[in-house]
Amino acid sequence: MQTLRKHAPYIKNSFNHTYNNGRIEWINNKIKVLNRVAYGYRKFNHYKNRILLPFKLRPVKRTTNKPIKNKTRSKVA
């Protein structure tokens, strides 16, 4: 009974307010399950896009790390 009395205000608040962390827990669970399965992804962007896919968020565009070549050369004095 002490535990129920101790948590009574929080239990009452759960009936008065509609906020809960169920959606966040669902997202965390999906990501954890994907981590167990995702050993085959070669690139981090593919892994990240796979995480975003169930949440209907836009995938991240692939970027290259290659430097941009400048077509005009500057003369060194």
Summary of the structure (lengths in Angstrom):
residues: 77
radius of gyration: 24.6
end to end distance: 86.8
largest distance: 86.8
contacts: 102
relative contact order: 0.07
helix: 60%
strand: 0%
